[in-house]
Amino acid sequence: MAMENRGNESAGVTNTKRSAGNLKKRLMLIPAALIVLLFSVILPVAEPMTKEGMAILGIFFASLFLWITVSIDWPSLITILMLGFLPSFGFSKVLSGTFGNSTVAFLLFTFMLVYPLSKTNFVKRCTVFFITNRIARKGPWFFVCFLFAAVTFMGLFISPSVLFVAFMPFLENIFETLELKKGSKTANMLMMGSAFAISLSSGMTGIGHVWPNTALALLKSTAGIEINQFQYMAFGIPTGLVLLVLMILMFRFLYRPNDLKQIDTKRVLSLKESLPKADRKEITVLVTMGIVILLWVVPSLIKDALPEVYKTINGWTTAMPPLLGCILLFLFTDKDEPILKFNDVMKNGVLWAAIVMTGAATMLGSALTNDAVGIKAWLSQTLSPVTGSLPAVGILIFFVIWVVLQTNFSSNIVTTNVVSSVALLVIPTLPEGTLSLPVIVSLVGFGAAICNMTPAGQSTINTVAIGSGWTETKDMFAWGGIFAVLAVIVMCAVGYPLGVAFMGM
């Protein structure tokens, strides 16, 4: 008992020291960020930029510094506070632009809608359905293809962190069923591939995924261009599927697991036995999500046939369908309890840090591109000699490499905010028709999902995968790096042309 008490006291002392260390870190970093802001105010103004434009640049770099070094949640409030003091904006406009836009509402309602699905057996059921079908049992590589297809499919509408944490125990169950041990090349490949595929899927749609929606929100608030969910999915899903195929080929011909032929894929049939049938709750959640997705997709399909209906539904914004879905789940019950419980979902289902930062980033992007502050005009004058000498494909490759490289070493949301903001400043300065602004920004939202080289790229997925013991840091870095190179090629060669086809120039 005494030893237990000493252990608790030791843990308490450790936590106290850690908290004290975090406090010292904050006390040092916040003044450093304010110094960055101060320098932007006292430095000479580079015409045609205004004094307020310099202040906005200072806020941008100070916010970026805090997001990278401290956190993405509460420092976003500092961004909102600093923007509120600007004469051209004021707190009323800043708060409205931050929390009163449809993207913030869309993310909130989508997080709420998807949350109850994570409380069902859907992840296990979907995976078993994919890996136990007749084709998947034909051979090891068929099994690998269907396993990766399963997690990619689920990742199209489930948060990557939530999906990976829910999928991990079942993946280890699959390893046990196939008699794979730690150190196995096949198990290593399946762990890495699952992490890559789940991360990739978070860039293929905007359903419950922060980075695509952050990019699209910046595009709408700064350039006034709205890309709907159908347009984004029409570009993102095919691009992601091409990259998924290349990932499998990478493992097949470069990684070449020498123990893959030894697994007996028929063993996975035993997983069906322990899986209960879908209950009323799971079916209700899936049907509700199906209705929401239809409301996102159908308007674009009837645009030419029924223009008035399209105009009406499109005017509801992308936030209305998940709002309707949430209301239905609050109304529907299972075992005399509502399927969606307000207090539970608000506490455990909503990623508040992502919502606050998305709102702050949207308003900051709007301030950066405001014509009155002169940043756009200054940047146009400064970069015109450089951009004039570069071909369009060179600028495209530059932005794609930038987003894929940065997202592997920093937060996905920070990467999306920084690269999108710069793209929204640079692309409009090019001659008309050089590059499609909506496609470049969409590629940023897609590329932020290619993030598996380091633990910093996707902290939950990458750290859990490495910490599981089934893969190692060096393998994630090496094969995640090759995957990133493939992503750059696919985004430029497949993603951009597809984006132009569905979003235009």
N, C-alpha and C positions, 0 to 999 in steps of 0.2 A: 504493500500500500504506500509505504514511504517512497519507494522507487518510482511508483506511478505518479505520486504528487510531484516528485522532483522532475520527472519527465514533462509533466504539464507546465510546471514553472519554467523549465528550460524552453519549452515551445513558446510560452508566453513572452519570455524575454526576447527570444528570436524574432517573434512577430512585432514586438515593440521596437526593436532595433531596426527592423525592415521598414516599419512605418515612419520612424524618425529619419531613416535614410531617404525615403520617398519625399518626405516633407522638405528636407534640405535640397533635394534635387529640384523640386518645384520652386523653392525660394530662389534658386540660382538661375533656372531656365526662363522663368517669366520675366524678370528684369532684362535678361538678354534679348528676349523677343521685343520688349518695349524699346530697347536701345535701337534695334533694327528699324522700328517704326519712327523713332525720333530722328534718325539719320535721314530717312526719306523725306521728313518735313523740313529739315534745315539745309539739305543739299540744294544746289542751284537747280532751277526748273529747266528741263530740256524742252524747248518749244518744238511743236505746238502743244505739248502737254501742259496742263494747268497745275497749280499748287495742289489742288484736290486730287488730281490724277497721281501725283507723286505720293500723296498720303495713301491712296488706294493700293499702289504698288507696295508700299511699306506694310500695309495690313495683310496683303497677299503673302509676302515673304515671312512676316511674323507668324501668321497662321500656319503656314507650311512648316516652319521651324517647330512650333508647338505640337502640331499633329504628328510629326515624325519623332520628336524627342520625348514628349510627355504622354499624350493620349489623343484619341480622335473624338472623345465624348465631351467632357466639360470644357476643354479649351475652345470648342466651337462656340461656346457662349461668349468668350472673349472676342472672337471674330464679330459676332453680332453686336456686341457693345461698342466696339471701335467703329463699325460701319454706321451705327446710329448717331454718332457725333458729327458725321459729315454733313455740311449745310445742304447739299443737293439732295440728300436722301432723308435724313431724320429718322427717329425711332419708329414713327408710325409706318412709314414706307418700308423700312428694313424689316420690321416684325411681320408686316403683311407679306412681303416677298419671301421671308424665311419660312414661316409657319402657315401662311395662307395660300400656298400654291398647291395645285392638284397632285404634284409628284409626291409631296410629303404625305398627303392623304392616301395616295395609291399605295405607297410602301406600308403605311400603318395598316390599312385594311387587308393587304395581301399577306403580311406577316400573321395577322389574326386568322385569316382564312386557312392558311396552310398548317397552322399549329396543331389542330386536332388530328390531322392525318399522321403526325409523328407519334401520336398516342395509340395508334392501331398496329395491326400486324401487316400493314400494306407493304413495307419494305421487304420483309421476309417473303411474303406471298408473291410479290412481283419478281423477286430474284429467282425463287423456285420455279415460277412459271417459265422464265427465260432459260434457265440452265438444265431443266429436266425434259425439255421437248425432244422429239425424236432426232431432229437435226443436230442439236447440241451434244447428243450422246454418240454421234458418229465418230468422234475422235477428239483428242486433246485440244487442238487448235479451234475446232468448232465450239468447244466448251468455253475457251478463253474469249472468243468473239462474243458469245451470248452473255457471258458474265459482264463484260465491259459495256455491252449494249444495254443491259439491265440497269446499271448504275447511271449511265448517261440518260436514259429515258426518265428515270425518277428524278434526276438532277435538273430536268427541264422546268420543274415546278416546285421543288423542295430546296430550301436553303442548303448550300453545300456543307456548312458546318454541322447542321442538324442531321443531314443525310449521312455524312461520314461517321458521326458518333453513333447513330442508330445502326449503321451497316457493319461497323467494325466487329461487334460480338458475333454476328452471323457469318461474317467472312472467316473468322477464326474457327467457327463451327464447320464451315466448308473445308478448311485446312485439315481439321481433325478427321472429318469423314473421308477425305482423300488420302489420309495418312501422310500429310506433308509436315516436315519438321522445320524448326528454325535453322536457317543456314541453307535451306533449299532454294535453288535459283528460280524454280517455278513459283514458290510462295512469295519470293522477293518480287518477281515480275507481277504477280496478281495484286500484291499490295501497292506497288508503285502505279500500276495501270489503273487501279480503282481510284487512287488519289488524283491522278492526272485527269481521268474521265469525269469525275465528279466536279473538279475545279473547272474543267472545260465547259461542262454543261451550264454552269452559272453565267457564262457569257453568251449562251445560245438563245436565251429568252430573258425577258424582263420580269417573269413571274416569280416574285419573292426574292429577286436578286438585286442587290444594291447598285453595283457598278454600272450595268447597262442603263438603269433608270437615272442614275446621277448624270451620266453623259447626256441622255436625252433631255433631262430637265435643264441642263446648262444650255443645250442647243435651243430649246424653246424660249428660255428666259432672256438669252442674249441675242439670238439671231431671229427669233420669232418663227422658227421652223418647227413644226410638230410632226414627229414620226410616230405612227401608231404601233401597237403591239404586233399586228399582223405584218406590217412592213419590216419590223425588226426581226421577227421570227423567220420570215421568208428569206432574209439574208443570213441570219445567225445559225439556224438549224442546218441548212445544207453545208455551210462553211465548216461547222463543227463536225459534221459527219465525215466529210473528206479528211479532216485532221485526225479523227478517230481511226479511220482506216489506215492512215499513214503511221499512226502510233502502233497499231497491231503489226504492221509490216516491219516497223523498227524493232520490235521485240522478236519478230519471227526471223529476220535475216541478220540483225546486228547483235542483239542480246543472246539469242539462241540458247534457251534453258536446256541443259543436257538431261535433266530428269523429268521432263514433261511427258515423255512417252510412257513413263512408268505408272502414271495415274490411271485409275479405272473410273471413267466418267459415269458408269452405271451406278456407282455407289451413291451418287447424289440423290437417287430416287428415294433413298431412306429419309431424306429431309422432308418429304411430303407427309410422312406419317405423323410427325410431331406438330404439324401446322394446322391450327383450327380453321374451320370455314369462316368466310367473311361474315361478320355480324351486321346487324342493322346500322350501327353507328358508322362503320367503315363504308358501307354502301351509300349512306346518306351524304357523307363528306365527299365521296368521289363524284356522285351525281351533281352535287352543288358546285364543285369545282368545274365539272364539265359544262354546266350552264354558264359559269363565269367566262370560261375560255371561248365558248360560242359567241358570247356578247362582244368579246374582243375581236374575233376573227370574221364573223359573218358580215358586219358592215362593209368591209373592204371587198367582199365577194359580190355584194349587190350594188356597188357604187354606181355602175353604169345602168343596170336594169331598174333600180329603184332609187334614184338620186335623192328624193325627198326623205325617204326612210333612212338612207345613209347619213344625210345631213342631221337628222334628228338624233339618231343614236350616237353619232360621232360627237355631237355637241354635249353629250353627257360626260365626256372626258373618260379616261381610262380608270379613274378612281371609282366610278359608279358601279361597274360589275362586281368587284370584290366587296364593296359596301353592301350591295344586295345579298351577296353570298353570306356575309357575316350575319346579317339580320336573319336570314333563313336558318343558320346554324344556332342562333340564339333562340329561335322559335321551336325548332325541332328538338325532340327529347329522345333519350335512350335510358331505359330503366328509371323512368320518372325524373330524370335530370336533364337539363339542357345540354346539348352536345358541346356547345361553346359557352364557357363560363367567363363572364367579364373580368372578374378579379384575377382569375388564373391566367388568362391569356395576356392581360396587361402586365402581369408580374413576370411570367415565364416565356411568353410567346413573341413579344415585340422586342426587336433589337433597337432600343431607344438611342443608343450611341450613333447607329447608322442613320436614323431618322434626323436627329439633331444636326449631324454633320452634313447630310444631304441638303437640308434647308439652308444652313450657313454657306455651304459651297455654292448653291444656286444663287443666293443673293450676292455673294462675292464675285461670281462670274458675271452677273448682271452689272455690277459696279465697274468691273475691269473694262467691259466693252461699251460703257456708256459714252456716247459721242461727245458729251459736254466736257468730260474730264481730259480728253485729248490723248489718251493712251493709244488708241487705234491709229490716229493720225501720226503720232510720233513713231510707232512701231512700223507703220507703212514706209515712212521716210528712211528709217534706220535699216530695215531689212530688204528694201527694194533692190539694192545692188546685188545682194546675195541670192534672193529668190529669183531675180531676173536671169541669173546665170545658171540656175539649176533646172533640169527638166522636171516635168510634173511627176514622173515616176520616182525621181530622186527624192522629192519632198514627201511623197507617199511612203517610200521605204524608210525615210528618216523618222516619221511619226510612228510607224509600226514598230520599228526596232526600239525606239525610245520607250513606248508603253510596255512592251514585252520585257525589256531589260529592267526598267524601274520596278515593275510589279513583282519581280522576283526578289527584290531587296527592300521593299517598303510596302506599306499598307495598300491594298487594292483600291480603297476609296480615295486615299491621298493621290495615288497615281492617276486615277481617273480625273480627279479635280484639276491637278496640275497640267496634265497633257491636254485635256479638253480645253482648258482655259487658254493655253497657248495656241492651240489649233484654231480656236474661235477668233483669236486676234490675228493670226498669220494668214490663214486661207483666204479671208475676204480681201486681203491686200493684193492677191495675185490677179492677173488678168482674168476676166470673166470666162468661165468654162474650162479653166485649167484643172481644177480638182473639185469634186463634190464635197461641200462642207458637211452635209448631213451624214454622208458615208464615212468620211474621215472620223467624225465624232463617234459614230456607231462602232467603228473599228477600235476606237479607244476603249469603249465599254466592253467590247468582245475581248480585246487583248489583255485587259486587266485580269482576266480569268486564267491566263497562262502563267501560273505562279507557283510552281512546285520545286524550284531549284533549292531554295533555302527555307528554314523555318520562318523567317520574317515574311516570306511571300504570302503564305496562307497559314497563319499561326496555328489554327485549330487542326486543320487537315494534316499539314506537314509534320507538326510536332507529335501528333497522335500516331501517325504512321511510323515515324522514326522511333518514337518511344515504345512502340509495340514489340520491337525486337525482330520483326519480320523483314525489315529493310534497314538500310544504314544511310547516314548523312551523305557519304561520298557517292552512293548509288543514286540517291535522289538528285544530287547536284549534277552528276554526269549525264544521266538519262533524262532528267528534267531539262538540262541544257540542250540536248539534241532535240527533244520535243519542242522547245522554244524556237529553235532554228526552223523546224518544220512548220511551226505556227506562223512565223514571219512570211515564209514562202506562200503558204495557203491563203493568208489574209490578203496579201498583195495580188496573187494570181487568181484566186477564186472569190474571196470576200468582197474586194472592191468592185469588180464587174457586176457581181450579183447585187450589191448595194445600189449601184447606179441604176440597174434594171428596175428595182422596186422603189427607190427613193428619189431618183432623178439627180440632176446636177444642181 
